[in-house]
Amino acid sequence: MNINLAISKSGHDKDNIYVIIKEEADMYYLADGKYKLLEKPKKKNKKHIQIIKKLPKEVTEVFTGKDNFRNEEIKRAIKLYCKLGGR
């Protein structure tokens, strides 16, 4: 499974980090595991986010070997990314 993190570049959630759950033509569905859950992801225009291209190995290992992931894993991955020098 390919995991992507993204940073919001506009709106009231500017500079928040999310995991991309689903992609459509011009929209992404994002979750942070705390306020925006997998069950009700945030819908955001593609031009309003920046995808984080280089993720540390430790962050991608949070999701390895799983087809479905949970809100707790999303929170853990975002927190780990920030701790390792992300935002």
MODELLER restraints for C-alpha pairs under 7 A, 6 or more apart:
rsr = mdl.restraints
at = mdl.atoms
rsr.add(forms.Gaussian(group=physical.xy_distance, feature=features.Distance(at['CA:1:A'], at['CA:67:A']), mean=6.75, stdev=0.5))
rsr.add(forms.Gaussian(group=physical.xy_distance, feature=features.Distance(at['CA:3:A'], at['CA:60:A']), mean=6.81, stdev=0.5))
rsr.add(forms.Gaussian(group=physical.xy_distance, feature=features.Distance(at['CA:4:A'], at['CA:19:A']), mean=5.90, stdev=0.5))
rsr.add(forms.Gaussian(group=physical.xy_distance, feature=features.Distance(at['CA:4:A'], at['CA:20:A']), mean=5.67, stdev=0.5))
rsr.add(forms.Gaussian(group=physical.xy_distance, feature=features.Distance(at['CA:4:A'], at['CA:51:A']), mean=6.92, stdev=0.5))
rsr.add(forms.Gaussian(group=physical.xy_distance, feature=features.Distance(at['CA:4:A'], at['CA:52:A']), mean=6.85, stdev=0.5))
rsr.add(forms.Gaussian(group=physical.xy_distance, feature=features.Distance(at['CA:5:A'], at['CA:17:A']), mean=6.80, stdev=0.5))
rsr.add(forms.Gaussian(group=physical.xy_distance, feature=features.Distance(at['CA:5:A'], at['CA:18:A']), mean=5.61, stdev=0.5))
rsr.add(forms.Gaussian(group=physical.xy_distance, feature=features.Distance(at['CA:5:A'], at['CA:19:A']), mean=4.52, stdev=0.5))
rsr.add(forms.Gaussian(group=physical.xy_distance, feature=features.Distance(at['CA:5:A'], at['CA:20:A']), mean=6.06, stdev=0.5))
rsr.add(forms.Gaussian(group=physical.xy_distance, feature=features.Distance(at['CA:5:A'], at['CA:51:A']), mean=6.02, stdev=0.5))
rsr.add(forms.Gaussian(group=physical.xy_distance, feature=features.Distance(at['CA:5:A'], at['CA:52:A']), mean=5.49, stdev=0.5))
rsr.add(forms.Gaussian(group=physical.xy_distance, feature=features.Distance(at['CA:6:A'], at['CA:17:A']), mean=5.66, stdev=0.5))
rsr.add(forms.Gaussian(group=physical.xy_distance, feature=features.Distance(at['CA:6:A'], at['CA:18:A']), mean=5.32, stdev=0.5))
rsr.add(forms.Gaussian(group=physical.xy_distance, feature=features.Distance(at['CA:6:A'], at['CA:19:A']), mean=6.22, stdev=0.5))
rsr.add(forms.Gaussian(group=physical.xy_distance, feature=features.Distance(at['CA:6:A'], at['CA:20:A']), mean=6.81, stdev=0.5))
rsr.add(forms.Gaussian(group=physical.xy_distance, feature=features.Distance(at['CA:6:A'], at['CA:49:A']), mean=6.27, stdev=0.5))
rsr.add(forms.Gaussian(group=physical.xy_distance, feature=features.Distance(at['CA:6:A'], at['CA:50:A']), mean=5.41, stdev=0.5))
rsr.add(forms.Gaussian(group=physical.xy_distance, feature=features.Distance(at['CA:6:A'], at['CA:51:A']), mean=4.22, stdev=0.5))
rsr.add(forms.Gaussian(group=physical.xy_distance, feature=features.Distance(at['CA:6:A'], at['CA:52:A']), mean=5.41, stdev=0.5))
rsr.add(forms.Gaussian(group=physical.xy_distance, feature=features.Distance(at['CA:7:A'], at['CA:15:A']), mean=5.65, stdev=0.5))
rsr.add(forms.Gaussian(group=physical.xy_distance, feature=features.Distance(at['CA:7:A'], at['CA:16:A']), mean=5.64, stdev=0.5))
rsr.add(forms.Gaussian(group=physical.xy_distance, feature=features.Distance(at['CA:7:A'], at['CA:17:A']), mean=4.63, stdev=0.5))
rsr.add(forms.Gaussian(group=physical.xy_distance, feature=features.Distance(at['CA:7:A'], at['CA:18:A']), mean=6.40, stdev=0.5))
rsr.add(forms.Gaussian(group=physical.xy_distance, feature=features.Distance(at['CA:7:A'], at['CA:49:A']), mean=5.52, stdev=0.5))
rsr.add(forms.Gaussian(group=physical.xy_distance, feature=features.Distance(at['CA:7:A'], at['CA:50:A']), mean=5.18, stdev=0.5))
rsr.add(forms.Gaussian(group=physical.xy_distance, feature=features.Distance(at['CA:7:A'], at['CA:51:A']), mean=6.40, stdev=0.5))
rsr.add(forms.Gaussian(group=physical.xy_distance, feature=features.Distance(at['CA:8:A'], at['CA:14:A']), mean=4.96, stdev=0.5))
rsr.add(forms.Gaussian(group=physical.xy_distance, feature=features.Distance(at['CA:8:A'], at['CA:15:A']), mean=5.10, stdev=0.5))
rsr.add(forms.Gaussian(group=physical.xy_distance, feature=features.Distance(at['CA:8:A'], at['CA:16:A']), mean=5.51, stdev=0.5))
rsr.add(forms.Gaussian(group=physical.xy_distance, feature=features.Distance(at['CA:8:A'], at['CA:17:A']), mean=6.57, stdev=0.5))
rsr.add(forms.Gaussian(group=physical.xy_distance, feature=features.Distance(at['CA:8:A'], at['CA:48:A']), mean=6.27, stdev=0.5))
rsr.add(forms.Gaussian(group=physical.xy_distance, feature=features.Distance(at['CA:8:A'], at['CA:49:A']), mean=4.50, stdev=0.5))
rsr.add(forms.Gaussian(group=physical.xy_distance, feature=features.Distance(at['CA:8:A'], at['CA:50:A']), mean=6.50, stdev=0.5))
rsr.add(forms.Gaussian(group=physical.xy_distance, feature=features.Distance(at['CA:9:A'], at['CA:15:A']), mean=6.00, stdev=0.5))
rsr.add(forms.Gaussian(group=physical.xy_distance, feature=features.Distance(at['CA:9:A'], at['CA:48:A']), mean=5.29, stdev=0.5))
rsr.add(forms.Gaussian(group=physical.xy_distance, feature=features.Distance(at['CA:9:A'], at['CA:49:A']), mean=5.10, stdev=0.5))
rsr.add(forms.Gaussian(group=physical.xy_distance, feature=features.Distance(at['CA:9:A'], at['CA:50:A']), mean=6.71, stdev=0.5))
rsr.add(forms.Gaussian(group=physical.xy_distance, feature=features.Distance(at['CA:10:A'], at['CA:48:A']), mean=5.66, stdev=0.5))
rsr.add(forms.Gaussian(group=physical.xy_distance, feature=features.Distance(at['CA:17:A'], at['CA:78:A']), mean=6.87, stdev=0.5))
rsr.add(forms.Gaussian(group=physical.xy_distance, feature=features.Distance(at['CA:18:A'], at['CA:30:A']), mean=5.70, stdev=0.5))
rsr.add(forms.Gaussian(group=physical.xy_distance, feature=features.Distance(at['CA:18:A'], at['CA:31:A']), mean=5.40, stdev=0.5))
rsr.add(forms.Gaussian(group=physical.xy_distance, feature=features.Distance(at['CA:18:A'], at['CA:32:A']), mean=4.85, stdev=0.5))
rsr.add(forms.Gaussian(group=physical.xy_distance, feature=features.Distance(at['CA:19:A'], at['CA:30:A']), mean=5.57, stdev=0.5))
rsr.add(forms.Gaussian(group=physical.xy_distance, feature=features.Distance(at['CA:19:A'], at['CA:31:A']), mean=5.42, stdev=0.5))
rsr.add(forms.Gaussian(group=physical.xy_distance, feature=features.Distance(at['CA:19:A'], at['CA:32:A']), mean=6.21, stdev=0.5))
rsr.add(forms.Gaussian(group=physical.xy_distance, feature=features.Distance(at['CA:19:A'], at['CA:74:A']), mean=6.84, stdev=0.5))
rsr.add(forms.Gaussian(group=physical.xy_distance, feature=features.Distance(at['CA:20:A'], at['CA:28:A']), mean=6.65, stdev=0.5))
rsr.add(forms.Gaussian(group=physical.xy_distance, feature=features.Distance(at['CA:20:A'], at['CA:29:A']), mean=5.99, stdev=0.5))
rsr.add(forms.Gaussian(group=physical.xy_distance, feature=features.Distance(at['CA:20:A'], at['CA:30:A']), mean=4.71, stdev=0.5))
rsr.add(forms.Gaussian(group=physical.xy_distance, feature=features.Distance(at['CA:20:A'], at['CA:31:A']), mean=6.69, stdev=0.5))
rsr.add(forms.Gaussian(group=physical.xy_distance, feature=features.Distance(at['CA:21:A'], at['CA:29:A']), mean=5.44, stdev=0.5))
rsr.add(forms.Gaussian(group=physical.xy_distance, feature=features.Distance(at['CA:21:A'], at['CA:30:A']), mean=5.49, stdev=0.5))
rsr.add(forms.Gaussian(group=physical.xy_distance, feature=features.Distance(at['CA:21:A'], at['CA:31:A']), mean=6.71, stdev=0.5))
rsr.add(forms.Gaussian(group=physical.xy_distance, feature=features.Distance(at['CA:22:A'], at['CA:28:A']), mean=5.89, stdev=0.5))
rsr.add(forms.Gaussian(group=physical.xy_distance, feature=features.Distance(at['CA:22:A'], at['CA:29:A']), mean=5.06, stdev=0.5))
rsr.add(forms.Gaussian(group=physical.xy_distance, feature=features.Distance(at['CA:23:A'], at['CA:29:A']), mean=6.35, stdev=0.5))
rsr.add(forms.Gaussian(group=physical.xy_distance, feature=features.Distance(at['CA:26:A'], at['CA:45:A']), mean=6.04, stdev=0.5))
rsr.add(forms.Gaussian(group=physical.xy_distance, feature=features.Distance(at['CA:26:A'], at['CA:46:A']), mean=5.61, stdev=0.5))
rsr.add(forms.Gaussian(group=physical.xy_distance, feature=features.Distance(at['CA:27:A'], at['CA:43:A']), mean=6.61, stdev=0.5))
rsr.add(forms.Gaussian(group=physical.xy_distance, feature=features.Distance(at['CA:27:A'], at['CA:44:A']), mean=5.58, stdev=0.5))
rsr.add(forms.Gaussian(group=physical.xy_distance, feature=features.Distance(at['CA:27:A'], at['CA:45:A']), mean=4.54, stdev=0.5))
rsr.add(forms.Gaussian(group=physical.xy_distance, feature=features.Distance(at['CA:27:A'], at['CA:46:A']), mean=5.22, stdev=0.5))
rsr.add(forms.Gaussian(group=physical.xy_distance, feature=features.Distance(at['CA:28:A'], at['CA:43:A']), mean=5.85, stdev=0.5))
rsr.add(forms.Gaussian(group=physical.xy_distance, feature=features.Distance(at['CA:28:A'], at['CA:44:A']), mean=5.38, stdev=0.5))
rsr.add(forms.Gaussian(group=physical.xy_distance, feature=features.Distance(at['CA:28:A'], at['CA:45:A']), mean=6.29, stdev=0.5))
rsr.add(forms.Gaussian(group=physical.xy_distance, feature=features.Distance(at['CA:28:A'], at['CA:46:A']), mean=6.12, stdev=0.5))
rsr.add(forms.Gaussian(group=physical.xy_distance, feature=features.Distance(at['CA:29:A'], at['CA:41:A']), mean=5.62, stdev=0.5))
rsr.add(forms.Gaussian(group=physical.xy_distance, feature=features.Distance(at['CA:29:A'], at['CA:42:A']), mean=5.42, stdev=0.5))
rsr.add(forms.Gaussian(group=physical.xy_distance, feature=features.Distance(at['CA:29:A'], at['CA:43:A']), mean=4.66, stdev=0.5))
rsr.add(forms.Gaussian(group=physical.xy_distance, feature=features.Distance(at['CA:29:A'], at['CA:44:A']), mean=6.38, stdev=0.5))
rsr.add(forms.Gaussian(group=physical.xy_distance, feature=features.Distance(at['CA:30:A'], at['CA:41:A']), mean=5.25, stdev=0.5))
rsr.add(forms.Gaussian(group=physical.xy_distance, feature=features.Distance(at['CA:30:A'], at['CA:42:A']), mean=4.95, stdev=0.5))
rsr.add(forms.Gaussian(group=physical.xy_distance, feature=features.Distance(at['CA:30:A'], at['CA:43:A']), mean=6.41, stdev=0.5))
rsr.add(forms.Gaussian(group=physical.xy_distance, feature=features.Distance(at['CA:31:A'], at['CA:37:A']), mean=5.36, stdev=0.5))
rsr.add(forms.Gaussian(group=physical.xy_distance, feature=features.Distance(at['CA:31:A'], at['CA:38:A']), mean=5.82, stdev=0.5))
rsr.add(forms.Gaussian(group=physical.xy_distance, feature=features.Distance(at['CA:31:A'], at['CA:41:A']), mean=5.10, stdev=0.5))
rsr.add(forms.Gaussian(group=physical.xy_distance, feature=features.Distance(at['CA:31:A'], at['CA:42:A']), mean=6.29, stdev=0.5))
rsr.add(forms.Gaussian(group=physical.xy_distance, feature=features.Distance(at['CA:32:A'], at['CA:74:A']), mean=6.17, stdev=0.5))
rsr.add(forms.Gaussian(group=physical.xy_distance, feature=features.Distance(at['CA:32:A'], at['CA:75:A']), mean=6.18, stdev=0.5))
rsr.add(forms.Gaussian(group=physical.xy_distance, feature=features.Distance(at['CA:33:A'], at['CA:71:A']), mean=4.18, stdev=0.5))
rsr.add(forms.Gaussian(group=physical.xy_distance, feature=features.Distance(at['CA:33:A'], at['CA:72:A']), mean=6.22, stdev=0.5))
rsr.add(forms.Gaussian(group=physical.xy_distance, feature=features.Distance(at['CA:33:A'], at['CA:74:A']), mean=5.36, stdev=0.5))
rsr.add(forms.Gaussian(group=physical.xy_distance, feature=features.Distance(at['CA:33:A'], at['CA:75:A']), mean=5.10, stdev=0.5))
rsr.add(forms.Gaussian(group=physical.xy_distance, feature=features.Distance(at['CA:34:A'], at['CA:75:A']), mean=6.86, stdev=0.5))
rsr.add(forms.Gaussian(group=physical.xy_distance, feature=features.Distance(at['CA:36:A'], at['CA:42:A']), mean=6.12, stdev=0.5))
rsr.add(forms.Gaussian(group=physical.xy_distance, feature=features.Distance(at['CA:37:A'], at['CA:71:A']), mean=6.32, stdev=0.5))
rsr.add(forms.Gaussian(group=physical.xy_distance, feature=features.Distance(at['CA:38:A'], at['CA:71:A']), mean=6.43, stdev=0.5))
rsr.add(forms.Gaussian(group=physical.xy_distance, feature=features.Distance(at['CA:59:A'], at['CA:77:A']), mean=5.30, stdev=0.5))
rsr.add(forms.Gaussian(group=physical.xy_distance, feature=features.Distance(at['CA:59:A'], at['CA:80:A']), mean=6.35, stdev=0.5))
rsr.add(forms.Gaussian(group=physical.xy_distance, feature=features.Distance(at['CA:59:A'], at['CA:81:A']), mean=6.20, stdev=0.5))
rsr.add(forms.Gaussian(group=physical.xy_distance, feature=features.Distance(at['CA:62:A'], at['CA:73:A']), mean=6.63, stdev=0.5))
rsr.add(forms.Gaussian(group=physical.xy_distance, feature=features.Distance(at['CA:62:A'], at['CA:77:A']), mean=6.28, stdev=0.5))
rsr.add(forms.Gaussian(group=physical.xy_distance, feature=features.Distance(at['CA:63:A'], at['CA:69:A']), mean=6.93, stdev=0.5))
